[in-house]
Amino acid sequence: MADKYKILAVDDNSISLATIEQALKEKYEVTPLNSGVRALQYLKKNRPDLILLDVQMALKDGVETLREIREMENCRDIPVIMLTSQSDKHTVMESFMVGADNYILKPFVVQDLHERIESLLKKGR
């Protein structure tokens, strides 16, 4: 069997992280991290195939984290899905302006999440 795609899930809510991991672990290798700061440190040494990123996080929010990810040489082309409860138009637009590839609202439908992940992974390979 081929290696599983690697997904980095970033959310400061432990219940959300556990839900994401549970929904994806059978098909993907999921690395859960609870802050944007930790995600940026992780990305200095690792390259996932896709990133799931919450917007509302302490210390560094998801939009700022994404902005910094897009500035990292080895991470500019990693697909990023914003997975968040933030539905205001400004946050959605800002996310796409700094480089989000997709935007999913919580609570998410597992099948929808899988379909959007697959769509982005197929584009990348």
A tleap script that builds the chain and sets N, CA, C and O, in Angstrom:
source leaprc.protein.ff14SB
mol = sequence {
  NMET ALA ASP LYS TYR LYS ILE LEU ALA VAL
  ASP ASP ASN SER ILE SER LEU ALA THR ILE
  GLU GLN ALA LEU LYS GLU LYS TYR GLU VAL
  THR PRO LEU ASN SER GLY VAL ARG ALA LEU
  GLN TYR LEU LYS LYS ASN ARG PRO ASP LEU
  ILE LEU LEU ASP VAL GLN MET ALA LEU LYS
  ASP GLY VAL GLU THR LEU ARG GLU ILE ARG
  GLU MET GLU ASN CYS ARG ASP ILE PRO VAL
  ILE MET LEU THR SER GLN SER ASP LYS HIE
  THR VAL MET GLU SER PHE MET VAL GLY ALA
  ASP ASN TYR ILE LEU LYS PRO PHE VAL VAL
  GLN ASP LEU HIE GLU ARG ILE GLU SER LEU
  LEU LYS LYS GLY CARG
}
set mol.1.N position { 0.836 -1.185 0.000 }
set mol.1.CA position { 0.000 0.000 0.000 }
set mol.1.C position { 0.883 1.252 0.000 }
set mol.1.O position { 1.913 1.297 0.674 }
set mol.2.N position { 0.470 2.256 -0.757 }
set mol.2.CA position { 1.234 3.502 -0.837 }
set mol.2.C position { 1.166 4.249 0.490 }
set mol.2.O position { 0.246 4.067 1.288 }
set mol.3.N position { 2.172 5.094 0.698 }
set mol.3.CA position { 2.153 5.914 1.902 }
set mol.3.C position { 0.908 6.788 1.928 }
set mol.3.O position { 0.398 7.207 0.889 }
set mol.4.N position { 0.437 7.048 3.123 }
set mol.4.CA position { -0.714 7.930 3.275 }
set mol.4.C position { -0.264 9.371 3.077 }
set mol.4.O position { 0.872 9.733 3.384 }
set mol.5.N position { -1.176 10.183 2.560 }
set mol.5.CA position { -0.913 11.614 2.501 }
set mol.5.C position { -0.773 12.134 3.924 }
set mol.5.O position { -1.423 11.641 4.845 }
set mol.6.N position { 0.082 13.136 4.090 }
set mol.6.CA position { 0.315 13.735 5.412 }
set mol.6.C position { -0.466 15.036 5.525 }
set mol.6.O position { -0.337 15.930 4.689 }
set mol.7.N position { -1.274 15.124 6.571 }
set mol.7.CA position { -2.077 16.322 6.806 }
set mol.7.C position { -1.700 16.921 8.152 }
set mol.7.O position { -1.654 16.225 9.166 }
set mol.8.N position { -1.432 18.223 8.148 }
set mol.8.CA position { -1.179 18.957 9.376 }
set mol.8.C position { -2.486 19.639 9.766 }
set mol.8.O position { -3.025 20.436 8.997 }
set mol.9.N position { -3.000 19.327 10.964 }
set mol.9.CA position { -4.231 19.941 11.466 }
set mol.9.C position { -3.864 20.887 12.600 }
set mol.9.O position { -3.233 20.480 13.575 }
set mol.10.N position { -4.260 22.154 12.471 }
set mol.10.CA position { -3.887 23.169 13.461 }
set mol.10.C position { -5.153 23.810 14.026 }
set mol.10.O position { -5.917 24.454 13.307 }
set mol.11.N position { -5.355 23.619 15.324 }
set mol.11.CA position { -6.539 24.156 16.008 }
set mol.11.C position { -6.231 24.194 17.497 }
set mol.11.O position { -5.715 23.219 18.043 }
set mol.12.N position { -6.538 25.299 18.163 }
set mol.12.CA position { -6.234 25.367 19.595 }
set mol.12.C position { -7.320 24.759 20.475 }
set mol.12.O position { -7.209 24.765 21.701 }
set mol.13.N position { -8.370 24.234 19.844 }
set mol.13.CA position { -9.424 23.552 20.582 }
set mol.13.C position { -9.169 22.047 20.512 }
set mol.13.O position { -9.215 21.458 19.433 }
set mol.14.N position { -8.902 21.432 21.650 }
set mol.14.CA position { -8.529 20.012 21.662 }
set mol.14.C position { -9.669 19.111 21.171 }
set mol.14.O position { -9.413 18.063 20.579 }
set mol.15.N position { -10.904 19.504 21.408 }
set mol.15.CA position { -12.037 18.698 20.925 }
set mol.15.C position { -12.111 18.752 19.401 }
set mol.15.O position { -12.336 17.732 18.749 }
set mol.16.N position { -11.921 19.944 18.838 }
set mol.16.CA position { -11.909 20.078 17.379 }
set mol.16.C position { -10.776 19.261 16.764 }
set mol.16.O position { -10.971 18.571 15.764 }
set mol.17.N position { -9.590 19.345 17.370 }
set mol.17.CA position { -8.443 18.575 16.855 }
set mol.17.C position { -8.731 17.080 16.892 }
set mol.17.O position { -8.439 16.366 15.933 }
set mol.18.N position { -9.303 16.605 17.996 }
set mol.18.CA position { -9.620 15.179 18.120 }
set mol.18.C position { -10.666 14.759 17.089 }
set mol.18.O position { -10.589 13.665 16.530 }
set mol.19.N position { -11.639 15.631 16.843 }
set mol.19.CA position { -12.681 15.338 15.859 }
set mol.19.C position { -12.086 15.238 14.461 }
set mol.19.O position { -12.418 14.328 13.702 }
set mol.20.N position { -11.214 16.170 14.127 }
set mol.20.CA position { -10.551 16.162 12.818 }
set mol.20.C position { -9.712 14.899 12.667 }
set mol.20.O position { -9.782 14.214 11.647 }
set mol.21.N position { -8.924 14.601 13.683 }
set mol.21.CA position { -8.052 13.433 13.634 }
set mol.21.C position { -8.872 12.148 13.473 }
set mol.21.O position { -8.523 11.273 12.680 }
set mol.22.N position { -9.947 12.051 14.224 }
set mol.22.CA position { -10.817 10.869 14.153 }
set mol.22.C position { -11.422 10.717 12.752 }
set mol.22.O position { -11.517 9.609 12.224 }
set mol.23.N position { -11.825 11.839 12.163 }
set mol.23.CA position { -12.464 11.819 10.845 }
set mol.23.C position { -11.499 11.433 9.725 }
set mol.23.O position { -11.918 10.911 8.692 }
set mol.24.N position { -10.211 11.693 9.933 }
set mol.24.CA position { -9.246 11.525 8.840 }
set mol.24.C position { -8.223 10.411 9.025 }
set mol.24.O position { -7.586 10.007 8.052 }
set mol.25.N position { -8.047 9.905 10.236 }
set mol.25.CA position { -6.910 9.024 10.531 }
set mol.25.C position { -6.882 7.721 9.740 }
set mol.25.O position { -5.811 7.156 9.519 }
set mol.26.N position { -8.038 7.242 9.315 }
set mol.26.CA position { -8.054 5.995 8.565 }
set mol.26.C position { -7.423 6.149 7.178 }
set mol.26.O position { -6.783 5.230 6.666 }
set mol.27.N position { -7.615 7.323 6.587 }
set mol.27.CA position { -7.159 7.545 5.221 }
set mol.27.C position { -5.863 8.355 5.124 }
set mol.27.O position { -5.126 8.246 4.144 }
set mol.28.N position { -5.593 9.173 6.158 }
set mol.28.CA position { -4.438 10.078 6.111 }
set mol.28.C position { -3.595 9.948 7.373 }
set mol.28.O position { -4.062 9.479 8.411 }
set mol.29.N position { -2.347 10.373 7.257 }
set mol.29.CA position { -1.477 10.490 8.422 }
set mol.29.C position { -1.647 11.925 8.944 }
set mol.29.O position { -1.198 12.881 8.311 }
set mol.30.N position { -2.296 12.058 10.098 }
set mol.30.CA position { -2.639 13.374 10.628 }
set mol.30.C position { -1.690 13.769 11.761 }
set mol.30.O position { -1.474 13.003 12.700 }
set mol.31.N position { -1.131 14.971 11.658 }
set mol.31.CA position { -0.322 15.541 12.730 }
set mol.31.C position { -1.127 16.677 13.336 }
set mol.31.O position { -1.300 17.712 12.692 }
set mol.32.N position { -1.631 16.512 14.573 }
set mol.32.CA position { -2.401 17.577 15.208 }
set mol.32.C position { -1.495 18.516 16.008 }
set mol.32.O position { -0.662 18.062 16.792 }
set mol.33.N position { -1.661 19.810 15.809 }
set mol.33.CA position { -0.919 20.808 16.583 }
set mol.33.C position { -1.903 21.859 17.094 }
set mol.33.O position { -2.870 22.199 16.412 }
set mol.34.N position { -1.647 22.374 18.309 }
set mol.34.CA position { -2.632 23.239 18.940 }
set mol.34.C position { -2.324 24.735 18.871 }
set mol.34.O position { -2.899 25.514 19.632 }
set mol.35.N position { -1.426 25.148 17.971 }
set mol.35.CA position { -1.188 26.594 17.811 }
set mol.35.C position { -0.509 26.891 16.479 }
set mol.35.O position { 0.178 26.051 15.898 }
set mol.36.N position { -0.731 28.118 16.021 }
set mol.36.CA position { -0.062 28.564 14.805 }
set mol.36.C position { 1.441 28.621 14.981 }
set mol.36.O position { 2.193 28.324 14.052 }
set mol.37.N position { 1.882 29.005 16.174 }
set mol.37.CA position { 3.320 29.075 16.469 }
set mol.37.C position { 3.945 27.691 16.317 }
set mol.37.O position { 4.993 27.548 15.687 }
set mol.38.N position { 3.307 26.675 16.891 }
set mol.38.CA position { 3.824 25.306 16.774 }
set mol.38.C position { 3.792 24.825 15.324 }
set mol.38.O position { 4.696 24.117 14.881 }
set mol.39.N position { 2.761 25.206 14.594 }
set mol.39.CA position { 2.669 24.813 13.184 }
set mol.39.C position { 3.841 25.377 12.393 }
set mol.39.O position { 4.440 24.673 11.579 }
set mol.40.N position { 4.170 26.641 12.628 }
set mol.40.CA position { 5.287 27.261 11.909 }
set mol.40.C position { 6.610 26.592 12.264 }
set mol.40.O position { 7.467 26.416 11.397 }
set mol.41.N position { 6.785 26.219 13.529 }
set mol.41.CA position { 7.998 25.497 13.935 }
set mol.41.C position { 8.050 24.129 13.247 }
set mol.41.O position { 9.097 23.723 12.744 }
set mol.42.N position { 6.932 23.434 13.227 }
set mol.42.CA position { 6.839 22.117 12.581 }
set mol.42.C position { 7.200 22.222 11.093 }
set mol.42.O position { 7.928 21.381 10.564 }
set mol.43.N position { 6.688 23.253 10.433 }
set mol.43.CA position { 6.894 23.405 8.991 }
set mol.43.C position { 8.331 23.737 8.608 }
set mol.43.O position { 8.701 23.607 7.441 }
set mol.44.N position { 9.139 24.161 9.561 }
set mol.44.CA position { 10.551 24.411 9.276 }
set mol.44.C position { 11.294 23.110 9.002 }
set mol.44.O position { 12.325 23.110 8.330 }
set mol.45.N position { 10.768 21.992 9.526 }
set mol.45.CA position { 11.451 20.700 9.377 }
set mol.45.C position { 10.634 19.651 8.639 }
set mol.45.O position { 11.175 18.620 8.238 }
set mol.46.N position { 9.353 19.893 8.455 }
set mol.46.CA position { 8.454 18.910 7.852 }
set mol.46.C position { 7.630 19.547 6.749 }
set mol.46.O position { 7.372 20.751 6.756 }
set mol.47.N position { 7.216 18.704 5.789 }
set mol.47.CA position { 6.388 19.197 4.692 }
set mol.47.C position { 5.175 18.285 4.518 }
set mol.47.O position { 5.271 17.228 3.893 }
set mol.48.N position { 4.030 18.699 5.075 }
set mol.48.CA position { 2.820 17.910 4.877 }
set mol.48.C position { 2.286 18.089 3.454 }
set mol.48.O position { 2.713 18.994 2.736 }
set mol.49.N position { 1.365 17.237 3.057 }
set mol.49.CA position { 0.752 17.359 1.734 }
set mol.49.C position { -0.378 18.384 1.733 }
set mol.49.O position { -0.743 18.921 0.687 }
set mol.50.N position { -0.933 18.650 2.933 }
set mol.50.CA position { -2.053 19.580 3.049 }
set mol.50.C position { -2.126 20.076 4.489 }
set mol.50.O position { -1.726 19.369 5.413 }
set mol.51.N position { -2.639 21.297 4.681 }
set mol.51.CA position { -2.788 21.864 6.018 }
set mol.51.C position { -4.246 22.252 6.248 }
set mol.51.O position { -4.869 22.899 5.407 }
set mol.52.N position { -4.779 21.846 7.399 }
set mol.52.CA position { -6.089 22.302 7.864 }
set mol.52.C position { -5.811 23.319 8.962 }
set mol.52.O position { -5.074 23.026 9.903 }
set mol.53.N position { -6.388 24.500 8.854 }
set mol.53.CA position { -6.011 25.592 9.739 }
set mol.53.C position { -7.230 26.325 10.278 }
set mol.53.O position { -8.058 26.824 9.516 }
set mol.54.N position { -7.330 26.384 11.606 }
set mol.54.CA position { -8.404 27.145 12.244 }
set mol.54.C position { -8.053 28.628 12.180 }
set mol.54.O position { -6.879 28.986 12.085 }
set mol.55.N position { -9.065 29.487 12.230 }
set mol.55.CA position { -8.812 30.928 12.211 }
set mol.55.C position { -8.611 31.462 13.617 }
set mol.55.O position { -7.614 32.130 13.893 }
set mol.56.N position { -9.550 31.175 14.509 }
set mol.56.CA position { -9.496 31.722 15.860 }
set mol.56.C position { -8.582 30.899 16.749 }
set mol.56.O position { -8.955 29.819 17.207 }
set mol.57.N position { -7.378 31.414 16.991 }
set mol.57.CA position { -6.438 30.747 17.883 }
set mol.57.C position { -5.723 31.814 18.710 }
set mol.57.O position { -5.531 32.942 18.256 }
set mol.58.N position { -5.340 31.448 19.909 }
set mol.58.CA position { -4.598 32.362 20.778 }
set mol.58.C position { -3.191 32.585 20.210 }
set mol.58.O position { -2.716 31.791 19.398 }
set mol.59.N position { -2.550 33.625 20.623 }
set mol.59.CA position { -1.187 34.020 20.230 }
set mol.59.C position { -1.096 34.428 18.760 }
set mol.59.O position { -0.772 35.577 18.460 }
set mol.60.N position { -1.374 33.515 17.855 }
set mol.60.CA position { -1.270 33.811 16.422 }
set mol.60.C position { -2.478 33.176 15.731 }
set mol.60.O position { -2.634 31.955 15.728 }
set mol.61.N position { -3.332 34.027 15.145 }
set mol.61.CA position { -4.536 33.470 14.513 }
set mol.61.C position { -4.199 32.765 13.200 }
set mol.61.O position { -3.073 32.836 12.708 }
set mol.62.N position { -5.191 32.093 12.653 }
set mol.62.CA position { -4.963 31.294 11.457 }
set mol.62.C position { -4.595 32.102 10.229 }
set mol.62.O position { -3.796 31.654 9.407 }
set mol.63.N position { -5.172 33.294 10.094 }
set mol.63.CA position { -4.856 34.126 8.928 }
set mol.63.C position { -3.394 34.575 8.991 }
set mol.63.O position { -2.686 34.526 7.984 }
set mol.64.N position { -2.946 35.007 10.153 }
set mol.64.CA position { -1.544 35.418 10.317 }
set mol.64.C position { -0.611 34.211 10.124 }
set mol.64.O position { 0.446 34.326 9.504 }
set mol.65.N position { -1.015 33.067 10.658 }
set mol.65.CA position { -0.223 31.841 10.477 }
set mol.65.C position { -0.104 31.513 8.996 }
set mol.65.O position { 0.983 31.190 8.518 }
set mol.66.N position { -1.218 31.594 8.262 }
set mol.66.CA position { -1.206 31.315 6.825 }
set mol.66.C position { -0.312 32.312 6.085 }
set mol.66.O position { 0.430 31.933 5.179 }
set mol.67.N position { -0.383 33.558 6.467 }
set mol.67.CA position { 0.470 34.580 5.835 }
set mol.67.C position { 1.942 34.185 5.968 }
set mol.67.O position { 2.709 34.278 5.009 }
set mol.68.N position { 2.328 33.741 7.171 }
set mol.68.CA position { 3.720 33.337 7.394 }
set mol.68.C position { 4.059 32.037 6.664 }
set mol.68.O position { 5.181 31.867 6.188 }
set mol.69.N position { 3.096 31.124 6.576 }
set mol.69.CA position { 3.321 29.874 5.825 }
set mol.69.C position { 3.627 30.210 4.368 }
set mol.69.O position { 4.551 29.647 3.781 }
set mol.70.N position { 2.859 31.118 3.788 }
set mol.70.CA position { 3.048 31.481 2.379 }
set mol.70.C position { 4.366 32.210 2.134 }
set mol.70.O position { 4.835 32.276 0.997 }
set mol.71.N position { 4.966 32.755 3.187 }
set mol.71.CA position { 6.274 33.405 3.051 }
set mol.71.C position { 7.426 32.414 3.162 }
set mol.71.O position { 8.564 32.748 2.831 }
set mol.72.N position { 7.140 31.191 3.628 }
set mol.72.CA position { 8.188 30.173 3.779 }
set mol.72.C position { 8.444 29.521 2.423 }
set mol.72.O position { 7.521 29.033 1.771 }
set mol.73.N position { 9.695 29.521 2.014 }
set mol.73.CA position { 10.090 29.006 0.698 }
set mol.73.C position { 9.509 27.619 0.391 }
set mol.73.O position { 8.967 27.399 -0.692 }
set mol.74.N position { 9.622 26.694 1.339 }
set mol.74.CA position { 9.219 25.306 1.083 }
set mol.74.C position { 7.729 25.052 1.312 }
set mol.74.O position { 7.274 23.917 1.169 }
set mol.75.N position { 6.965 26.082 1.663 }
set mol.75.CA position { 5.554 25.871 2.006 }
set mol.75.C position { 4.582 26.666 1.137 }
set mol.75.O position { 3.368 26.573 1.321 }
set mol.76.N position { 5.099 27.433 0.208 }
set mol.76.CA position { 4.239 28.322 -0.588 }
set mol.76.C position { 3.150 27.577 -1.342 }
set mol.76.O position { 2.056 28.106 -1.540 }
set mol.77.N position { 3.441 26.354 -1.761 }
set mol.77.CA position { 2.494 25.632 -2.609 }
set mol.77.C position { 1.719 24.532 -1.884 }
set mol.77.O position { 0.997 23.770 -2.527 }
set mol.78.N position { 1.852 24.435 -0.566 }
set mol.78.CA position { 1.082 23.429 0.179 }
set mol.78.C position { -0.372 23.884 0.232 }
set mol.78.O position { -0.644 25.007 0.656 }
set mol.79.N position { -1.315 23.037 -0.190 }
set mol.79.CA position { -2.725 23.424 -0.116 }
set mol.79.C position { -3.148 23.637 1.341 }
set mol.79.O position { -2.791 22.857 2.224 }
set mol.80.N position { -3.917 24.709 1.574 }
set mol.80.CA position { -4.399 25.024 2.917 }
set mol.80.C position { -5.918 25.189 2.883 }
set mol.80.O position { -6.464 25.949 2.083 }
set mol.81.N position { -6.575 24.461 3.769 }
set mol.81.CA position { -8.016 24.600 3.959 }
set mol.81.C position { -8.239 25.254 5.317 }
set mol.81.O position { -7.800 24.736 6.344 }
set mol.82.N position { -8.915 26.382 5.317 }
set mol.82.CA position { -9.306 27.013 6.573 }
set mol.82.C position { -10.516 26.229 7.081 }
set mol.82.O position { -11.512 26.083 6.372 }
set mol.83.N position { -10.425 25.738 8.287 }
set mol.83.CA position { -11.489 24.924 8.886 }
set mol.83.C position { -11.882 25.628 10.180 }
set mol.83.O position { -11.201 25.483 11.195 }
set mol.84.N position { -12.980 26.391 10.152 }
set mol.84.CA position { -13.247 27.337 11.230 }
set mol.84.C position { -14.736 27.624 11.401 }
set mol.84.O position { -15.547 27.327 10.524 }
set mol.85.N position { -15.068 28.195 12.524 }
set mol.85.CA position { -16.449 28.627 12.753 }
set mol.85.C position { -16.645 30.089 12.343 }
set mol.85.O position { -17.760 30.606 12.411 }
set mol.86.N position { -15.573 30.752 11.921 }
set mol.86.CA position { -15.629 32.154 11.495 }
set mol.86.C position { -16.281 32.255 10.114 }
set mol.86.O position { -15.707 31.820 9.116 }
set mol.87.N position { -17.472 32.826 10.067 }
set mol.87.CA position { -18.176 32.891 8.781 }
set mol.87.C position { -18.322 34.313 8.248 }
set mol.87.O position { -18.952 34.518 7.210 }
set mol.88.N position { -17.748 35.304 8.946 }
set mol.88.CA position { -17.905 36.674 8.451 }
set mol.88.C position { -17.135 36.863 7.148 }
set mol.88.O position { -16.069 36.284 6.941 }
set mol.89.N position { -17.707 37.686 6.283 }
set mol.89.CA position { -17.172 37.884 4.941 }
set mol.89.C position { -15.724 38.378 4.955 }
set mol.89.O position { -14.913 37.945 4.137 }
set mol.90.N position { -15.401 39.282 5.881 }
set mol.90.CA position { -14.040 39.831 5.960 }
set mol.90.C position { -13.007 38.725 6.200 }
set mol.90.O position { -11.971 38.686 5.536 }
set mol.91.N position { -13.292 37.832 7.148 }
set mol.91.CA position { -12.351 36.751 7.465 }
set mol.91.C position { -12.202 35.802 6.287 }
set mol.91.O position { -11.094 35.374 5.963 }
set mol.92.N position { -13.321 35.472 5.645 }
set mol.92.CA position { -13.278 34.573 4.479 }
set mol.92.C position { -12.432 35.202 3.377 }
set mol.92.O position { -11.541 34.553 2.830 }
set mol.93.N position { -12.707 36.462 3.049 }
set mol.93.CA position { -11.976 37.137 1.974 }
set mol.93.C position { -10.486 37.278 2.311 }
set mol.93.O position { -9.628 37.037 1.463 }
set mol.94.N position { -10.191 37.666 3.545 }
set mol.94.CA position { -8.799 37.819 3.953 }
set mol.94.C position { -8.052 36.490 3.847 }
set mol.94.O position { -6.896 36.453 3.426 }
set mol.95.N position { -8.720 35.399 4.233 }
set mol.95.CA position { -8.101 34.066 4.151 }
set mol.95.C position { -7.700 33.737 2.716 }
set mol.95.O position { -6.596 33.254 2.468 }
set mol.96.N position { -8.601 34.000 1.776 }
set mol.96.CA position { -8.283 33.727 0.377 }
set mol.96.C position { -7.213 34.677 -0.142 }
set mol.96.O position { -6.369 34.278 -0.944 }
set mol.97.N position { -7.239 35.929 0.307 }
set mol.97.CA position { -6.236 36.903 -0.152 }
set mol.97.C position { -4.823 36.527 0.283 }
set mol.97.O position { -3.864 36.809 -0.435 }
set mol.98.N position { -4.679 35.890 1.454 }
set mol.98.CA position { -3.334 35.518 1.903 }
set mol.98.C position { -2.935 34.118 1.458 }
set mol.98.O position { -1.811 33.686 1.717 }
set mol.99.N position { -3.848 33.393 0.784 }
set mol.99.CA position { -3.423 32.135 0.187 }
set mol.99.C position { -4.180 30.880 0.546 }
set mol.99.O position { -3.701 29.785 0.252 }
set mol.100.N position { -5.349 30.987 1.172 }
set mol.100.CA position { -6.132 29.782 1.450 }
set mol.100.C position { -6.631 29.187 0.132 }
set mol.100.O position { -6.945 29.917 -0.809 }
set mol.101.N position { -6.699 27.870 0.075 }
set mol.101.CA position { -7.196 27.189 -1.120 }
set mol.101.C position { -8.673 26.833 -1.001 }
set mol.101.O position { -9.359 26.650 -2.006 }
set mol.102.N position { -9.158 26.737 0.241 }
set mol.102.CA position { -10.557 26.388 0.470 }
set mol.102.C position { -10.938 26.857 1.863 }
set mol.102.O position { -10.075 27.210 2.666 }
set mol.103.N position { -12.242 26.859 2.145 }
set mol.103.CA position { -12.742 27.381 3.419 }
set mol.103.C position { -13.933 26.526 3.822 }
set mol.103.O position { -14.921 26.449 3.091 }
set mol.104.N position { -13.845 25.887 4.974 }
set mol.104.CA position { -14.926 25.021 5.457 }
set mol.104.C position { -15.364 25.504 6.829 }
set mol.104.O position { -14.539 25.770 7.703 }
set mol.105.N position { -16.679 25.613 7.005 }
set mol.105.CA position { -17.207 26.044 8.299 }
set mol.105.C position { -17.427 24.859 9.230 }
set mol.105.O position { -17.832 23.776 8.808 }
set mol.106.N position { -17.145 25.098 10.517 }
set mol.106.CA position { -17.453 24.122 11.561 }
set mol.106.C position { -18.875 24.402 12.035 }
set mol.106.O position { -19.303 25.556 12.021 }
set mol.107.N position { -19.605 23.396 12.449 }
set mol.107.CA position { -19.193 21.993 12.402 }
set mol.107.C position { -19.199 21.491 10.960 }
set mol.107.O position { -20.108 21.796 10.188 }
set mol.108.N position { -18.177 20.720 10.613 }
set mol.108.CA position { -18.030 20.258 9.237 }
set mol.108.C position { -18.695 18.901 9.029 }
set mol.108.O position { -18.888 18.131 9.970 }
set mol.109.N position { -19.038 18.631 7.779 }
set mol.109.CA position { -19.546 17.320 7.384 }
set mol.109.C position { -18.326 16.515 6.931 }
set mol.109.O position { -17.588 16.950 6.047 }
set mol.110.N position { -18.116 15.355 7.529 }
set mol.110.CA position { -16.918 14.558 7.257 }
set mol.110.C position { -16.755 14.271 5.764 }
set mol.110.O position { -15.653 14.402 5.230 }
set mol.111.N position { -17.829 13.885 5.089 }
set mol.111.CA position { -17.760 13.572 3.661 }
set mol.111.C position { -17.308 14.796 2.860 }
set mol.111.O position { -16.503 14.674 1.936 }
set mol.112.N position { -17.824 15.966 3.215 }
set mol.112.CA position { -17.444 17.210 2.536 }
set mol.112.C position { -15.955 17.495 2.738 }
set mol.112.O position { -15.253 17.869 1.798 }
set mol.113.N position { -15.486 17.316 3.962 }
set mol.113.CA position { -14.070 17.529 4.259 }
set mol.113.C position { -13.209 16.592 3.415 }
set mol.113.O position { -12.224 17.023 2.814 }
set mol.114.N position { -13.578 15.313 3.369 }
set mol.114.CA position { -12.823 14.337 2.568 }
set mol.114.C position { -12.807 14.735 1.091 }
set mol.114.O position { -11.765 14.656 0.440 }
set mol.115.N position { -13.944 15.159 0.565 }
set mol.115.CA position { -14.025 15.521 -0.857 }
set mol.115.C position { -13.138 16.725 -1.178 }
set mol.115.O position { -12.454 16.748 -2.201 }
set mol.116.N position { -13.156 17.707 -0.307 }
set mol.116.CA position { -12.334 18.908 -0.564 }
set mol.116.C position { -10.845 18.595 -0.432 }
set mol.116.O position { -10.031 19.107 -1.201 }
set mol.117.N position { -10.492 17.767 0.529 }
set mol.117.CA position { -9.093 17.343 0.675 }
set mol.117.C position { -8.647 16.601 -0.578 }
set mol.117.O position { -7.598 16.903 -1.146 }
set mol.118.N position { -9.449 15.627 -1.008 }
set mol.118.CA position { -9.107 14.838 -2.198 }
set mol.118.C position { -8.940 15.721 -3.427 }
set mol.118.O position { -8.011 15.536 -4.213 }
set mol.119.N position { -9.844 16.683 -3.589 }
set mol.119.CA position { -9.792 17.585 -4.732 }
set mol.119.C position { -8.468 18.359 -4.759 }
set mol.119.O position { -7.838 18.477 -5.810 }
set mol.120.N position { -8.054 18.879 -3.618 }
set mol.120.CA position { -6.799 19.637 -3.563 }
set mol.120.C position { -5.585 18.742 -3.725 }
set mol.120.O position { -4.606 19.138 -4.357 }
set mol.121.N position { -5.633 17.534 -3.162 }
set mol.121.CA position { -4.492 16.629 -3.296 }
set mol.121.C position { -4.326 16.167 -4.741 }
set mol.121.O position { -3.198 15.989 -5.201 }
set mol.122.N position { -5.421 15.970 -5.459 }
set mol.122.CA position { -5.336 15.557 -6.864 }
set mol.122.C position { -4.720 16.654 -7.707 }
set mol.122.O position { -3.972 16.367 -8.642 }
set mol.123.N position { -5.020 17.910 -7.394 }
set mol.123.CA position { -4.438 19.039 -8.127 }
set mol.123.C position { -2.923 19.072 -7.942 }
set mol.123.O position { -2.176 19.401 -8.863 }
set mol.124.N position { -2.487 18.725 -6.734 }
set mol.124.CA position { -1.072 18.831 -6.379 }
set mol.124.C position { -0.194 17.740 -6.927 }
set mol.124.O position { 1.014 17.934 -7.063 }
set mol.125.N position { -0.764 16.593 -7.246 }
set mol.125.CA position { 0.104 15.486 -7.706 }
set mol.125.C position { -0.145 15.085 -9.106 }
set mol.125.O position { 0.510 14.175 -9.614 }
savepdb mol mol.pdb
quit
